[in-house]
């Protein structure tokens, strides 16, 4: 079946938000008397939701309390410290031109993701922006978020591509029955070792996405403007 829709991870796929994540993580660590960690080390723990991040990087702290401290700090730094990954704006514009329906599925708190999507000028492209908040706090790799995204886009799982950058994205897509591609560049010329994890395709840059989907896509996608909703 042709791909008629796409769901995207946010952190590391659409946007480089790791400076903001590291800043808020280190704010929490400092509040518990723990030393700061370099961004590269924090990055290695991202992907499985905030509660897990705090459990891993604020050891010994009450998880709920650490999560609350993180969120209070993050609200003040996330917009300034987040930037689009290379090629994202142009690629999304091209997919939208072809009629591909799109959404975001991120383990980030959904109100944060929606604010960032708007701040980065991407809101017009997405029919839905989802987080664990929308599916009973079931974070990836639980497939619930992707299945809800498919439902909101009004497509079939086999026709909906999931694009991410980490092993958790491959695991989630497999559990949901979606084809999955991974983008391996972190935007700095470093490539993450995900090719052996079982994605259907590996892209070295988000900018390669429209060409990889193929020019013929615009001829088979039916546009449903009535189904579009604001994130």
N, C-alpha and C positions, 0 to 999 in steps of 0.2 A: 504494500500500500504506500502511496505517496505521503510525505510528511506535510501536514496541513497546519500544524501548530507547534509551538516550542515553549517550554518552560525553562527558566534559568535559575541557577544558584546566584547568589549576590556576592558575598565576600570572596574575592579571588577570581571570580568569573566576570561579573559586570564591573566591579569596582575594587580598587586597592584600598581597603579599609583597615589594613593591619597596623598602621601607625596609631590610629584611634583606638583599636582594640588593645594594643600594647600599653598605651597611655592609661587607659581605664583599668587594665589588669594590674599595672604597677601602682596605681593609686590605691587599689584595694590591698595589694601586698604591703604597701607602706603603712596602711592603717592597722595592720596586724604585726608590724615590726619586721617584715620580710624585705630582703633587698630587691632592687629592681632587676628585671630580666631583659635581655636584649630582644628587640622585635623579632629577630629570626627565630629565637627559641619559643616565644609566645606563638608564633605562626604555626609551629608544629603541633600545637594542641587545639587549634581552631577547627571547627567543623561539626562537632557533636552537641552543640547547644551550650548556652551560657552556664547552666548549672554544672555541667560536666567540666567546663573550662575552670570555673571557680573551685570545684572539688580537686582538680589537678594542680592548679597554680596558686591556690590559697589554702594549702593543707592545714588542717586543724581548725580552720574557721567554720562557723556555722554557715552552711551553703546558702540558705535563704538570706541571711544577713549580708553575706558577701555579694550575692546577686543584686540586692538592693543598693549597696554602696557602688557597685559597678555602674548600674543604670543611672543613678543620680549624677555620677561624674560623666558618663558617656554622652548624656544629652547635651552637655556643654562643649564637647570637643569633636563629635563625630562628623559634623558637616565640614568644619575647617580642615579636618585631617583625612578626608576621604576624597579620592579622585577616580575618574573613569579609567578602566583598563584601556590600553591602546586599541584602537579600531572599533570600539563598542558603539559609539554614536553613529558612525556611518553604516555599520553592519545592521543595526536595528532599524535605521531609516530605510535601508534597502529591503529588508524583510517585510517591513510594514507596507512598502510600496507594492510588493508582490502579493499582499493580502494574507500573510501568515499571521495567525492569531497568537498572541504571546502573553506570558505571565511570569511571575517571579515566585520561587519557593525557597525561602531562606530560614535557617534556624535562628536568625536574629529576631529580637522582639519586633513584631510586625509594625508597630507604630514607628519604630526607628527606621525600618526598611522603607516604609512609605514616605517618610520625611526625606530620606536620602535620595530615593528615586525622583522625587519632585525637585530637590535641590540640584540634582545632576542633570535635569532637563529631560528625563526619560519617561515621565508619567504618561505622556500621550501614546506611548507604544504598548502599554500593558493593560489588558482587560482585567487582570487580577494581580494583586501582590499579597502573598500569603506567608504566614509564619506559624509556629506551633500554637499560638493563641487561637488560630482558626480551626484547629483540629484536636481540641482537648489536651493541649500541651504535649502532643506526640511529635517529638522532634525527629528529623532524619537521623538514622536510616529507616525509621518506621515509614512505610509508604503512604500513610494517610494524607500527607500534605500534597504529594504529587497526584494522588487519586482525586483529591478535592480540586486541584488545579485543572485536571482533565475535565471534570464535571463542570466547572465554571466556564471553561473555554468552549464547551459544547462539542468536544471532539472525542475520538476513540484513543485509547492508550497506544495502540499500535501505529497511530498516525501522529502522535505527539512526541517530539524529540525532547529529551532532557539534556541540558548542557551544564556541565560543572567543571570542577578542577581538582577534586580530591577523591580518595577512595570511598568516602561516605556517599558521594554523589553516585558512583557506580553501584554501590550496594543498594541505595534507595531506589534507583531506577529499575534495577533487576527485580526488586521485591514488588514494585508497582507494575511491572510488565511493559515498561517504556524502553524504546531504544535510547542509548546514552552515548554522548560524545563528550570528550574531555579536552579542555584547552590547557596545554601544559606550560605555557609561558606565564611567569608571574609579573611580566611587564618590565623587568629589569635585565632580561636576557638570560635568566635562570630558568631551567626547565625541570619540572617535577617528574619523578619517576612513576608515572601512572599507566604507561602503555601496557605493562604486564598484568594489570589488574582486571582486564576483561571488558573495557569499553568497546563499543562498536566502531568507533573511529577516534583518532587522536589528531587534534589541530595544534599547530605551533603558535597560532595567534587567533584571537577572536575575529580579526579582519578576514580570515579565511572562510568564515562560516557561510556567507551567501554563495560564494563560488562552489563550496563543497556540497551545498544543498542542490545546486544545479539551476541553470537559467530556465529550464522547463517547468520549474515549480509554479511560476506565475500563471501557467496555462491550465493547471489542474486544481488550484486552490479556489474554493468558492468563498467569497467574502460575505460575512454576516454582520453588517454594521449595527443591526438592532441588538446584537448580543453584547456589544462593547459596554463596559462600565468603568467608572473611575476607580483607581486603586484606593 
